[in-house]
Structure formats: structure tokens, C-alpha cells
Amino acid sequence: MIKIFFLLFFVCSCMAPEGPEQALRNFINYRFSGDQTREKLLDMSAGNLQAQIEVLDEESFAKIYKVSDIKLKRVKINLKNCNEESCSITYTLSFSTLRKGNEIFRSEVKKIADMVKVDGSWKVSDVTNIKTYIDSKEPITP
């Protein structure tokens, strides 16, 4: 009986609508994946962020959204301020910049994501950097 209860709970929790925090995590994970497309990013975004993605030409899009040399280490949600239709989430990203498979920089960036609910699903409408910390493993040369 207990096994059935846990199975039903698990199934129901998987079917629950995605909240703003999970939508942001999905967006971040997709941003750090190697196979991003403009269409998928437009689908996951709204407002100001969506407008910025739409106006980029292919060359600019490829430069800005290239992540083949970046590896996501950690995402930490610091603070949420949400209501029914919008949510402001402060979070910290930790990632490494690689060159030939070796870590040359370790970065930590604190950001604020503005999330909005559009047609029942949460989307990222804007992202603001608050603070950036970069630790170089090699001397920085121009």
C-alpha cells in the first residue's frame, strides 16, 4: 500500500506544472548545452530577452551563445520573490572556461532573472548581472 502511495505521489509530482525556479534551471542548463537553437531559446524566453535574441544576426548569435569552451559547475538559487504572474530570482552560476580541455578560468556570477508566466508556462524575460568573480589559472595576456 505504501509503495502504491509513493508511486502515485511520484507520478503526480512529475505531472505538476513547471514552476519559475525549474524553468530557470532548464533555461540555464540549455544555455550551457552544446546544441542551442534560436527557436528553442525564443520558446524559453519572453519580453526583453526574447527581443534581444530575435534581432541578432546569425554571426552574432553564434558568438554570444557559443558555449563549447564553458562547463557549468553549479547553479545556486539565493532568493525568490514571486507572485502569480511574475517572479524575480537571484541566483549564482559557477562555471569554468576551458582551453584544450584544461581549466583556464573559474568564474562565479551573481544574477537576477525576471520570470513571467506566458500562457501557463514560466519564461525568462530578462537577466541582469550583479557581480562577477573570475579566478585565472594562468597569467592573463592581451
C-alpha positions, -999 to +999 in steps of 0.1 A: +000+000+000+028+024+009+046+016-024+015+025-044+011+058-025+048+067-033+043+057-069+012+079-072+029+108-055+059+105-078+037+104-109+016+133-098+047+154-089+062+147-124+029+159-140+028+191-119+033+223-139+068+237-140+075+265-116+096+295-121+127+281-104+126+249-125+120+269-157+151+290-149+172+259-142+160+244-175+170+276-193+204+277-177+211+240-185+200+245-221+222+276-223+253+256-213+244+227-236+263+225-269+233+223-292+214+255-287+190+268-313+175+302-317+140+287-319+143+268-286+158+299-268+129+320-282+105+295-269+120+296-234+122+334-233+098+364-233+099+402-232+133+419-234+154+388-236+132+374-264+135+407-283+173+407-280+176+371-293+152+379-323+173+408-336+207+390-336+221+381-370+235+345-373+271+355-367+263+375-335+241+347-323+268+322-328+294+343-309+271+352-280+256+318-275+287+297-281+294+276-250+317+248-263+346+260-241+325+266-210+315+240-184+287+247-159+297+237-124+268+248-101+236+268-100+225+281-066+192+299-061+198+326-035+164+344-033+130+343-049+103+370-049+073+356-068+036+362-074+011+345-097+023+361-129+060+372-123+090+361-103+124+377-096+151+351-088+185+359-076+210+331-083+247+323-086+263+305-115+297+288-112+314+277-144+348+270-159+363+283-191+384+256-208+412+257-234+422+224-249+404+206-221+422+225-193+405+249-170+420+284-175+393+305-157+368+297-129+340+322-128+312+329-104+284+353-115+255+365-094+225+373-115+188+383-113+164+366-136+130+382-142+105+354-150+070+359-164+041+334-169+030+333-205+001+310-215+006+290-183+043+284-185+072+303-170+097+321-193+128+342-187+121+378-197+154+394-186+187+386-169+208+411-151+244+406-138+250+418-103+286+407-095+313+387-113+343+370-098+369+355-121+398+333-109+425+329-136+446+298-135+471+313-160+486+348-164+462+370-184+477+382-216+461+406-241 
